[in-house]
């Protein structure tokens, strides 16, 4: 169920109330996973479907790379590197490799 915090909304509450029926319909499509693109809704159940053992193995691998490498080179085309690029760019800034006080190694992307 979606809950809206009107205090921080960029549009006024009355405007949201005018489209409340669309918001509820969209929420129903998400919850029922019956709308277009429903095969891409795994993020809705991420907590229930996460393999926490695998997550720990990934964290250990990341720590090993960080401690034993000078740089990380991500190579690929399309999704094979764009997902990593999007996640890293969302969690850092455009000048991450230039920072002296970064908590990690330089990360470079090669692909299109």
N, C-alpha and C positions, 0 to 999 in steps of 0.2 A: 504494500500500500504506500503510495506516495504521500508525503506530508510536505507542505510548503511553508516556509518561513517568510512571511510577508514583510518582516522588518528589514530584510536585506535584499529584497527583490528590486530589480531595475525598473520594473513596471508597477503601477499602482494596483492595490488589491482589487479595485472595481474592474480593472482590465482583465485580471486573472479570472475573476468570477464570470466574466462574459464568455470566456473560453473553457470554463470548468468542465463542460460536457466533453470537450475534446481531450482535456487532460485525463479525465476518468476513462475515456475510451482507449486512449494510448496506454494507460496503466493496465487496463484489462488485456490488451493485446500482448503486453510484455509478460504479465503474470501467466497468462494462458499459453504463451509462446505460439500464438496462432497467426500472427501477422507476417507480412513480407519480411524476409531476412531472419526468420525465427531460428534458423540453423546457426546463427551467430550470437546467440544469447547465453552462452556458457558462463559469462561473467555474472549472471543473475544468481547462479548457484555455486559460485567459486569457493565459498567457505566449505560447503558440503562435499564438493568434488575435488578438493585439493589433496594431493598426496604429500603429506607433511614430511614423510621420510625422504621423498624425492627432493622436496624443497630444501631440506637440510643438506643433502648431497650437493645441490647446486650452490648453496651458500659456502660450503667447504671448498668447492672448486673455485669459486670466485675469490675467496680469501687466498688460496694457493696462487692463483694467477696474479693477484695484487702483490703478494709478497715475493714472488719469484720472477717477475717480469718487469721490463722497463716500459713496455707499451702493449696495448691490446689492439690488434688489427681485425676489424670485422669486415669480411669479404662476402659478397653475394649479389644476387639480382632480385629485385622485387622484395617479397616478404621475407626472404632468407636473411636480409640484413636490415630492411626498413623497420621491422618491429623492434629490434635492438636499438637502432638509431633513434626512433621515436621515444622509447622508454628512457634512454640515457639523456636525450635532450630535454625531456620533461623534468628530469630529476637534477639536472645541472644547468649551466648557462652556456651561451655561445662561445665564451672564452675560457671554458674549463681547462683546456690543455695549457693555457698561458698562466694559470694561477700558480703562485708559489706555495700556497698553503692548502692545496687540494688534498683530500683524503683518498688518494688512489693514484693510479698510473694514467698516462696519456692514452686516449682512445681515438683511433682513426678509423674512418669508414672508406671502403673501396667498393664501388658497385654503382648500379643505376636503377 
